[in-house]
């Protein structure tokens, strides 16, 4: 934890305090090492283990699963979507193990973007952090655009931009009040999504076995309709990967909350190891049931102005319009939750950029509740892109934003793999492996495989923009991130003359969190087993 200004003892810290006071800007804090922690880690640790685990779920179960699976089914077919989501799920799980290893050892706001600078190169961190901040900011716009698509299910005349505006203001308020307010809102929204997914899985099995409005067994019939199970050839199959990456995106951002998590050395490993298994279970089962119950050519799965969630369609099969309206309302709350989570993560990254000198320092100003309020407002402004749906069409705009975010996620996973490989090599070289609170059991092959697979996906998933005819807008949405990130990396490297961090000189002291004493007695027997099961579930 960062030392308070009133407890500053050393001459260097007194000088820093004086300079901050003279600047009349106490919210901007310069980095000063103190007991292996720095003053930049000023964010309030108000998120409990209960909230952190639900936030992790909220970052992954959202627009991509509830709405994106419909587009994936329509463009790739049931087999393509199942294979793609399984492969990307494996990539993300391995990436989370790598990230969890670093985040438990050095739990700071900014997480893997900070690790990129400390373990690889400052220019690499500069490009990655701005890329991921833009990712989160665009995600806010994407989710607010998705709201317009979802509400059209009821064929209302209520203007889509008004819906986006109302919830845009609401999530800004939730993020700017206190960290605890954000955590509590996200907890209950995420809990609702988890319950909904469980109900959907049970209901999806019942519908498939004959408990539907048609009163007949479906089985694998929809895997043999028309061009199924693979639709659109190699282009359709490849395009599903970017949608899957969009859907899983946000899993890695849970480590960003490490800077505001109580006792991260104990809570973060549990989050990393357990939460993603639950997410993987929810995703794979949900995608399988969607492919079994919904034909890929169902009207409304992919349109210019409106799209219907496949979850809504399954509930319709079970109980008609009323059930469909209920689940569509739940889908709306999930979209709001995803936007809330994206704004939180993006805000913390912009705060980190300000602290590390990669952005103007005023972005690191904090309120009395230790919330980076300027970063909240700046990140939320990008959410205004959603209002472009009035001119382009919400369906098309959402697809383009989704592609941008999906590729950005893949670039972040590549960066995490690179940072992980260098981190472990430095830890071993400096003789600190015994100090790791949590170890990635897939090292070194896990990170290496993830880097290679992600590089391949980034290059080939835009196949559909070339065939059957060249689509310039789709091409830009698939590949615009690559030159932008390269220019930012090379530009910062040339201007600042940064160098690759040497393994022996890598800083493995600053910001390490030593943890709190374990005050809870370890129960034995059936009580101990029951507690461990409950902790795994919740």
C-alpha positions as CSV (number, residue, x, y, z in Angstrom):
1,X,0.0,0.0,0.0
2,X,1.3,3.5,-0.7
3,X,2.4,5.5,2.3
4,X,0.2,8.5,3.3
5,X,1.6,12.0,2.9
6,X,1.4,12.7,6.6
7,X,3.7,9.7,7.4
8,X,6.5,10.7,5.1
9,X,9.8,10.4,6.9
10,X,12.6,10.7,4.4
11,X,14.1,13.8,2.9
12,X,13.2,12.6,-0.6
13,X,9.6,12.0,0.3
14,X,9.3,15.4,2.1
15,X,10.6,17.1,-1.0
16,X,8.0,15.2,-3.1
17,X,5.3,16.2,-0.7
18,X,6.3,19.8,-0.8
19,X,6.4,19.8,-4.6
20,X,3.0,18.3,-4.8
21,X,1.6,20.8,-2.3
22,X,3.2,23.7,-4.1
23,X,1.7,22.5,-7.4
24,X,-1.7,22.5,-5.5
25,X,-2.5,19.2,-7.1
26,X,-2.4,16.5,-4.5
27,X,-4.2,14.1,-6.8
28,X,-1.1,13.8,-9.0
29,X,1.4,11.5,-7.3
30,X,4.9,10.8,-8.3
31,X,6.5,7.4,-7.9
32,X,8.7,6.9,-4.8
33,X,9.8,3.6,-3.6
34,X,9.0,2.7,0.0
35,X,9.1,-0.8,1.4
36,X,9.0,-2.1,-2.1
37,X,5.8,-0.1,-2.9
38,X,5.4,3.1,-4.7
39,X,3.2,6.2,-4.3
40,X,1.5,5.6,-7.6
41,X,-0.4,2.8,-6.1
42,X,-2.8,5.2,-4.4
43,X,-6.1,3.7,-5.5
44,X,-8.3,2.5,-2.6
45,X,-8.3,-1.2,-2.0
46,X,-12.0,-1.4,-1.6
47,X,-12.9,-4.4,-3.8
48,X,-13.6,-7.6,-1.8
49,X,-12.8,-11.1,-3.0
50,X,-16.6,-11.6,-3.5
51,X,-16.7,-8.5,-5.8
52,X,-13.5,-9.3,-7.6
53,X,-14.7,-12.8,-8.6
54,X,-18.0,-11.4,-9.9
55,X,-16.3,-8.6,-11.7
56,X,-14.1,-11.2,-13.5
57,X,-17.3,-12.9,-14.6
58,X,-18.9,-9.6,-15.6
59,X,-15.9,-8.8,-17.8
60,X,-16.4,-11.9,-19.9
61,X,-20.1,-12.7,-19.8
62,X,-21.6,-9.9,-21.8
63,X,-22.4,-8.6,-25.2
64,X,-20.1,-11.1,-26.9
65,X,-21.9,-14.1,-25.5
66,X,-25.4,-12.8,-25.5
67,X,-25.4,-11.1,-28.8
68,X,-22.2,-11.9,-30.6
69,X,-22.9,-15.7,-30.7
70,X,-25.9,-15.0,-32.9
71,X,-23.7,-13.3,-35.6
72,X,-21.1,-16.1,-35.2
73,X,-23.7,-18.7,-35.8
74,X,-25.1,-16.9,-38.8
75,X,-21.7,-16.4,-40.5
76,X,-19.8,-19.6,-39.5
77,X,-22.4,-22.2,-38.5
78,X,-22.7,-24.4,-35.4
79,X,-19.4,-26.3,-35.8
80,X,-17.3,-23.2,-36.5
81,X,-18.6,-21.4,-33.5
82,X,-18.0,-24.4,-31.1
83,X,-14.5,-25.0,-32.4
84,X,-13.5,-21.3,-32.4
85,X,-14.8,-20.7,-28.9
86,X,-13.0,-23.7,-27.5
87,X,-9.7,-22.7,-29.1
88,X,-9.9,-19.1,-27.9
89,X,-11.1,-20.3,-24.5
90,X,-7.9,-22.4,-24.2
91,X,-5.8,-19.4,-25.2
92,X,-7.4,-17.2,-22.7
93,X,-7.1,-19.7,-19.9
94,X,-3.4,-20.1,-20.5
95,X,-3.0,-16.3,-20.7
96,X,-4.8,-15.9,-17.4
97,X,-2.4,-18.3,-15.7
98,X,0.6,-16.2,-17.0
99,X,-1.1,-13.0,-16.0
100,X,-2.1,-14.3,-12.5
101,X,1.5,-15.3,-11.8
102,X,2.7,-11.8,-12.5
103,X,-0.3,-10.0,-10.9
104,X,0.0,-11.8,-7.6
105,X,3.7,-11.0,-7.3
106,X,3.3,-7.4,-8.4
107,X,-0.3,-6.3,-7.9
108,X,-0.6,-2.8,-9.3
109,X,-3.2,-0.8,-11.2
110,X,-2.5,-1.1,-14.9
111,X,-1.4,-4.7,-14.5
112,X,-0.1,-6.3,-17.7
113,X,0.4,-2.9,-19.3
114,X,2.7,-2.0,-16.4
115,X,4.4,-5.4,-16.7
116,X,5.1,-4.7,-20.4
117,X,7.2,-1.8,-19.4
118,X,9.0,-3.3,-16.5
119,X,9.7,-6.7,-18.0
120,X,10.0,-5.9,-21.7
121,X,10.5,-2.3,-22.9
122,X,8.9,1.1,-22.0
123,X,8.0,1.7,-25.6
124,X,6.2,-1.7,-25.7
125,X,4.2,-0.6,-22.6
126,X,3.4,2.8,-24.1
127,X,1.9,1.2,-27.3
128,X,0.2,-1.6,-25.4
129,X,-1.4,0.6,-22.8
130,X,-2.8,3.1,-25.2
131,X,-4.0,0.2,-27.4
132,X,-5.8,-1.4,-24.5
133,X,-7.2,1.8,-23.2
134,X,-8.7,2.4,-26.7
135,X,-10.0,-1.2,-26.5
136,X,-11.9,-0.5,-23.3
137,X,-13.1,2.9,-24.5
138,X,-14.4,1.4,-27.8
139,X,-16.0,-1.5,-25.8
140,X,-18.1,1.1,-24.0
141,X,-19.3,2.4,-27.3
142,X,-19.8,-1.1,-28.6
143,X,-22.0,-2.0,-25.6
144,X,-24.0,1.1,-25.8
145,X,-24.6,0.5,-29.5
146,X,-25.6,-3.1,-28.6
147,X,-28.3,-1.7,-26.3
148,X,-29.9,-0.1,-29.4
149,X,-30.0,-3.5,-31.1
150,X,-31.4,-5.3,-28.2
151,X,-34.2,-2.8,-27.5
152,X,-35.5,-3.2,-31.0
153,X,-36.7,-6.6,-30.1
154,X,-39.8,-5.0,-28.8
155,X,-40.4,-2.9,-32.0
156,X,-40.7,0.3,-30.0
157,X,-40.4,3.8,-31.5
158,X,-38.2,4.8,-28.6
159,X,-35.0,6.4,-30.3
160,X,-31.9,4.3,-29.9
161,X,-29.7,7.2,-29.1
162,X,-31.8,8.1,-26.1
163,X,-31.3,4.6,-24.7
164,X,-27.6,4.9,-25.1
165,X,-27.6,8.4,-23.6
166,X,-29.5,7.3,-20.4
167,X,-27.2,4.4,-19.6
168,X,-24.1,6.3,-20.7
169,X,-24.7,8.8,-17.9
170,X,-25.7,6.0,-15.5
171,X,-22.4,4.1,-15.8
172,X,-20.3,7.3,-15.6
173,X,-22.0,8.1,-12.3
174,X,-21.4,4.5,-11.0
175,X,-17.7,4.8,-11.8
176,X,-17.1,8.3,-10.5
177,X,-18.8,8.0,-7.1
178,X,-16.6,5.4,-5.3
179,X,-14.9,2.2,-6.1
180,X,-17.2,0.4,-3.7
181,X,-20.2,1.7,-5.7
182,X,-18.8,0.3,-8.9
183,X,-18.0,-3.0,-7.2
184,X,-21.5,-3.5,-5.7
185,X,-23.3,-2.5,-8.9
186,X,-21.1,-4.9,-11.0
187,X,-21.5,-7.7,-8.4
188,X,-25.3,-7.8,-8.6
189,X,-25.4,-7.4,-12.4
190,X,-22.9,-10.2,-12.8
191,X,-24.8,-12.4,-10.4
192,X,-27.9,-11.9,-12.4
193,X,-26.0,-13.0,-15.6
194,X,-24.6,-16.1,-13.9
195,X,-28.1,-17.2,-12.7
196,X,-29.4,-16.5,-16.2
197,X,-26.7,-18.6,-17.9
198,X,-27.5,-21.5,-15.5
199,X,-31.2,-21.3,-16.3
200,X,-30.4,-21.1,-20.0
201,X,-28.3,-24.2,-19.9
202,X,-31.0,-26.2,-18.1
203,X,-33.7,-24.8,-20.4
204,X,-31.6,-25.3,-23.5
205,X,-31.3,-29.0,-22.7
206,X,-35.1,-29.3,-22.1
207,X,-35.9,-27.5,-25.4
208,X,-33.5,-29.8,-27.3
209,X,-35.1,-32.9,-25.8
210,X,-38.6,-31.8,-26.9
211,X,-39.8,-29.4,-24.2
212,X,-40.5,-26.7,-26.8
213,X,-43.4,-25.0,-28.5
214,X,-43.1,-27.4,-31.4
215,X,-43.3,-30.5,-29.1
216,X,-40.6,-32.5,-30.9
217,X,-37.1,-33.6,-30.3
218,X,-34.4,-31.4,-32.0
219,X,-31.2,-33.3,-31.2
220,X,-28.5,-32.4,-33.8
221,X,-31.0,-31.6,-36.6
222,X,-29.8,-28.0,-36.9
223,X,-26.2,-29.2,-37.6
224,X,-27.5,-30.6,-41.0
225,X,-29.7,-27.8,-42.2
226,X,-28.5,-26.1,-45.4
227,X,-24.7,-25.5,-45.4
228,X,-24.3,-26.4,-41.7
229,X,-22.3,-27.4,-39.7
230,X,-19.7,-25.2,-41.5
231,X,-21.1,-22.1,-43.2
232,X,-19.3,-19.7,-45.4
233,X,-16.2,-21.9,-46.0
234,X,-12.8,-20.8,-44.6
235,X,-13.9,-17.2,-44.5
236,X,-16.9,-17.9,-42.3
237,X,-14.8,-20.1,-40.0
238,X,-12.0,-17.6,-39.7
239,X,-14.3,-14.7,-39.0
240,X,-15.7,-16.4,-35.9
241,X,-12.4,-16.1,-34.1
242,X,-12.5,-12.4,-33.9
243,X,-16.0,-12.6,-32.5
244,X,-14.9,-15.2,-30.0
245,X,-12.0,-13.0,-29.0
246,X,-14.4,-10.1,-28.5
247,X,-16.6,-12.4,-26.4
248,X,-13.8,-13.5,-24.2
249,X,-12.2,-10.1,-24.0
250,X,-12.2,-8.6,-20.5
251,X,-11.0,-11.8,-18.8
252,X,-7.5,-10.4,-18.7
253,X,-8.6,-7.0,-17.3
254,X,-9.5,-8.6,-14.0
255,X,-5.8,-8.3,-13.1
256,X,-6.2,-4.5,-13.5
257,X,-8.3,-4.6,-10.3
258,X,-5.3,-6.0,-8.4
259,X,-4.4,-2.4,-7.5
260,X,-7.7,-2.1,-5.7
261,X,-8.1,-5.7,-4.3
262,X,-7.8,-6.6,-0.6
263,X,-4.8,-8.9,0.0
264,X,-4.2,-9.7,-3.7
265,X,-1.6,-12.4,-3.1
266,X,-4.4,-14.6,-1.7
267,X,-7.4,-13.4,-3.7
268,X,-5.9,-13.1,-7.2
269,X,-4.7,-16.7,-7.5
270,X,-8.2,-18.0,-6.5
271,X,-9.8,-15.7,-9.1
272,X,-7.4,-16.7,-11.9
273,X,-7.6,-20.4,-11.3
274,X,-11.3,-20.8,-10.6
275,X,-13.3,-18.1,-12.3
276,X,-12.1,-18.9,-15.8
277,X,-13.0,-22.5,-15.5
278,X,-16.5,-21.4,-14.7
279,X,-16.5,-19.0,-17.7
280,X,-15.2,-21.7,-20.0
281,X,-18.0,-24.0,-18.8
282,X,-20.6,-21.4,-19.4
283,X,-19.3,-20.4,-22.8
284,X,-18.8,-23.9,-24.2
285,X,-22.1,-25.3,-23.0
286,X,-24.0,-22.2,-24.1
287,X,-22.4,-22.2,-27.6
288,X,-23.1,-25.9,-28.0
289,X,-26.8,-25.5,-27.0
290,X,-27.2,-22.5,-29.2
291,X,-25.9,-24.4,-32.2
292,X,-28.2,-27.4,-31.4
293,X,-31.4,-25.4,-30.9
294,X,-31.1,-22.4,-33.3
295,X,-30.7,-22.8,-37.1
296,X,-27.9,-20.7,-38.5
297,X,-30.3,-19.1,-41.0
298,X,-32.8,-17.8,-38.4
299,X,-34.0,-14.3,-39.3
300,X,-32.7,-11.6,-37.0
301,X,-29.4,-13.1,-35.9
302,X,-27.4,-10.6,-38.0
303,X,-29.0,-7.5,-39.4
304,X,-28.2,-3.9,-40.2
305,X,-30.5,-2.2,-37.7
306,X,-31.5,-4.9,-35.2
307,X,-30.3,-8.3,-33.9
308,X,-32.0,-10.8,-31.7
309,X,-30.0,-12.7,-29.1
310,X,-29.9,-16.5,-29.6
311,X,-30.6,-16.7,-25.8
312,X,-33.9,-14.8,-26.4
313,X,-34.8,-17.2,-29.3
314,X,-34.2,-20.3,-27.1
315,X,-36.5,-18.8,-24.4
316,X,-39.1,-18.1,-27.1
317,X,-38.9,-21.8,-28.1
318,X,-39.5,-22.8,-24.4
319,X,-42.4,-20.4,-23.5
320,X,-43.3,-18.0,-26.3
321,X,-43.1,-14.2,-26.4
322,X,-43.3,-13.6,-22.6
323,X,-40.3,-15.7,-21.9
324,X,-38.5,-14.1,-24.8
325,X,-39.2,-10.6,-23.4
326,X,-37.9,-11.6,-20.0
327,X,-34.6,-12.9,-21.2
328,X,-34.2,-9.9,-23.6
329,X,-34.5,-7.6,-20.5
330,X,-31.7,-9.7,-18.8
331,X,-29.6,-9.4,-21.9
332,X,-30.0,-5.6,-21.6
333,X,-28.6,-5.7,-18.1
334,X,-25.7,-7.8,-19.2
335,X,-24.8,-5.2,-21.9
336,X,-25.0,-2.5,-19.2
337,X,-22.7,-4.5,-17.0
338,X,-20.2,-5.1,-19.8
339,X,-20.1,-1.3,-20.5
340,X,-19.7,-0.6,-16.7
341,X,-16.8,-3.0,-16.5
342,X,-15.1,-1.7,-19.7
343,X,-15.3,1.9,-18.4
344,X,-13.7,0.9,-15.1
345,X,-10.8,-1.0,-16.7
346,X,-10.2,1.8,-19.2
347,X,-10.2,4.4,-16.5
348,X,-7.5,2.5,-14.5
349,X,-5.3,2.2,-17.6
350,X,-5.6,5.9,-18.4
351,X,-4.7,6.6,-14.7
352,X,-1.6,4.4,-15.2
353,X,-0.7,6.2,-18.4
354,X,-0.8,9.5,-16.4
355,X,1.3,8.1,-13.6
356,X,4.0,6.7,-15.8
357,X,4.3,9.8,-17.9
358,X,2.8,8.2,-21.0
359,X,-0.1,10.7,-20.9
360,X,-0.7,14.1,-19.3
361,X,-0.3,14.0,-15.6
362,X,-3.8,15.4,-14.9
363,X,-5.3,12.0,-15.8
364,X,-3.9,10.7,-12.5
365,X,-5.9,13.1,-10.3
366,X,-8.0,11.4,-7.7
367,X,-11.1,12.4,-5.8
368,X,-11.3,12.3,-2.0
369,X,-12.6,8.7,-2.5
370,X,-9.4,7.9,-4.5
371,X,-11.3,7.6,-7.8
372,X,-9.4,8.9,-11.0
373,X,-12.3,11.1,-12.0
374,X,-10.7,12.8,-15.0
375,X,-9.7,9.4,-16.4
376,X,-13.4,8.3,-16.0
377,X,-14.7,11.3,-18.0
378,X,-12.0,11.0,-20.7
379,X,-12.6,7.3,-21.2
380,X,-16.4,7.7,-21.3
381,X,-16.1,10.4,-24.1
382,X,-15.1,7.6,-26.6
383,X,-18.4,6.0,-25.7
384,X,-20.0,8.8,-27.7
385,X,-19.1,6.8,-30.8
386,X,-22.3,4.8,-30.2
387,X,-24.4,7.8,-31.4
388,X,-23.0,7.2,-34.9
389,X,-25.4,4.4,-35.1
390,X,-28.1,6.9,-36.1
391,X,-26.2,7.5,-39.4
392,X,-24.6,4.1,-40.1
393,X,-27.0,1.6,-38.6
394,X,-26.5,0.0,-35.2
395,X,-25.9,-3.5,-36.6
396,X,-23.0,-2.5,-39.0
397,X,-21.4,-0.1,-36.4
398,X,-21.5,-2.8,-33.7
399,X,-19.8,-5.3,-36.1
400,X,-17.0,-2.9,-36.9
401,X,-16.5,-2.0,-33.2
402,X,-16.5,-5.6,-32.3
403,X,-13.8,-6.4,-34.8
404,X,-11.6,-3.6,-33.5
405,X,-12.0,-4.8,-29.9
406,X,-11.5,-8.5,-30.8
407,X,-8.1,-7.8,-32.5
408,X,-7.0,-5.5,-29.7
409,X,-7.7,-8.3,-27.2
410,X,-5.5,-10.7,-29.2
411,X,-2.7,-8.2,-29.3
412,X,-3.0,-7.9,-25.5
413,X,-2.8,-11.6,-25.1
414,X,0.3,-11.7,-27.2
415,X,1.9,-9.0,-25.1
416,X,1.0,-10.9,-21.9
417,X,2.7,-14.0,-23.2
418,X,5.9,-12.1,-24.1
419,X,6.0,-10.3,-20.7
420,X,5.4,-13.7,-18.9
421,X,8.3,-15.4,-20.7
422,X,10.7,-12.6,-19.8
423,X,9.4,-12.3,-16.2
424,X,10.0,-15.9,-15.4
425,X,13.4,-15.9,-17.0
426,X,14.4,-12.9,-14.8
427,X,12.9,-14.4,-11.7
428,X,14.9,-17.6,-12.2
429,X,18.1,-15.6,-13.0
430,X,17.8,-13.5,-9.9
431,X,17.0,-16.5,-7.7
432,X,13.5,-15.4,-6.7
433,X,11.3,-18.3,-7.9
434,X,10.7,-19.4,-4.3
435,X,9.0,-16.0,-3.7
436,X,6.3,-16.5,-6.3
437,X,2.9,-16.8,-4.5
438,X,1.4,-18.4,-7.6
439,X,3.1,-20.2,-10.5
440,X,2.0,-20.8,-14.1
441,X,2.2,-24.5,-14.5
442,X,2.1,-24.2,-18.3
443,X,5.3,-22.3,-18.5
444,X,7.2,-22.1,-20.9
445,X,5.2,-23.9,-23.6
446,X,1.8,-22.4,-22.6
447,X,2.8,-18.7,-23.3
448,X,4.8,-19.7,-26.4
449,X,1.8,-21.6,-28.0
450,X,-0.5,-18.7,-27.1
451,X,1.8,-16.2,-28.8
452,X,2.0,-18.3,-32.0
453,X,-1.7,-19.0,-32.2
454,X,-2.7,-15.4,-31.6
455,X,-0.3,-14.2,-34.3
456,X,-1.9,-16.6,-36.8
457,X,-5.4,-15.6,-35.8
458,X,-4.7,-11.9,-36.1
459,X,-3.5,-12.4,-39.7
460,X,-6.1,-14.9,-41.1
461,X,-9.3,-13.9,-39.4
462,X,-9.9,-11.1,-41.8
463,X,-10.3,-13.5,-44.7
464,X,-13.9,-12.6,-45.2
465,X,-12.9,-9.0,-46.1
466,X,-11.0,-10.3,-49.2
467,X,-13.5,-12.9,-50.4
468,X,-15.7,-13.0,-52.4
469,X,-15.0,-9.3,-53.0
470,X,-12.8,-6.9,-51.2
471,X,-14.6,-5.0,-48.4
472,X,-12.5,-1.9,-47.5
473,X,-14.5,-1.1,-44.3
474,X,-14.2,-4.6,-42.9
475,X,-10.5,-4.8,-43.8
476,X,-9.9,-1.6,-41.8
477,X,-11.8,-2.9,-38.8
478,X,-9.8,-6.2,-38.8
479,X,-6.3,-4.7,-39.4
480,X,-6.2,-1.0,-38.3
481,X,-4.9,-1.9,-34.9
482,X,-1.7,-3.4,-36.3
483,X,-0.1,-0.3,-38.0
484,X,-1.3,2.0,-35.2
485,X,0.3,-0.1,-32.5
486,X,3.5,-0.4,-34.5
487,X,3.8,3.3,-35.1
488,X,3.2,4.1,-31.4
489,X,5.9,1.6,-30.4
490,X,8.5,2.8,-32.9
491,X,7.6,6.4,-32.3
492,X,8.0,6.2,-28.6
493,X,11.2,4.1,-28.9
494,X,12.8,6.6,-31.2
495,X,11.7,9.7,-29.3
496,X,12.6,8.4,-25.8
497,X,15.5,6.1,-27.0
498,X,14.1,3.2,-24.9
499,X,15.9,-0.1,-24.6
500,X,15.0,-3.7,-23.9
501,X,15.1,-4.3,-20.1
502,X,18.0,-6.6,-19.2
503,X,17.0,-9.7,-17.3
504,X,19.5,-9.2,-14.5
505,X,18.5,-5.5,-14.1
506,X,14.8,-6.2,-14.2
507,X,13.0,-4.6,-11.1
508,X,11.5,-7.4,-9.1
509,X,11.4,-5.5,-5.8
510,X,9.1,-2.4,-6.3
511,X,5.4,-2.9,-5.7
512,X,5.6,-6.5,-4.5
513,X,2.8,-7.1,-2.0
514,X,3.7,-9.1,1.1
515,X,0.1,-10.0,2.0
516,X,-1.8,-10.0,5.2
517,X,-1.7,-12.6,8.0
518,X,-4.3,-15.3,7.6
519,X,-6.8,-14.7,10.4
520,X,-9.3,-17.4,9.3
521,X,-8.7,-20.8,10.9
522,X,-8.4,-23.6,8.5
523,X,-11.3,-26.0,9.0
524,X,-10.7,-29.7,8.8
525,X,-13.0,-32.6,7.8
526,X,-16.3,-32.1,6.0
527,X,-16.6,-28.5,7.1
528,X,-13.3,-27.7,5.5
529,X,-14.3,-29.4,2.3
530,X,-17.7,-27.6,2.3
531,X,-15.9,-24.3,2.7
532,X,-13.6,-25.0,-0.2
533,X,-16.5,-26.0,-2.5
534,X,-18.4,-22.8,-1.6
535,X,-15.3,-20.7,-2.2
536,X,-14.9,-22.4,-5.6
537,X,-18.5,-21.6,-6.5
538,X,-18.6,-18.0,-5.2
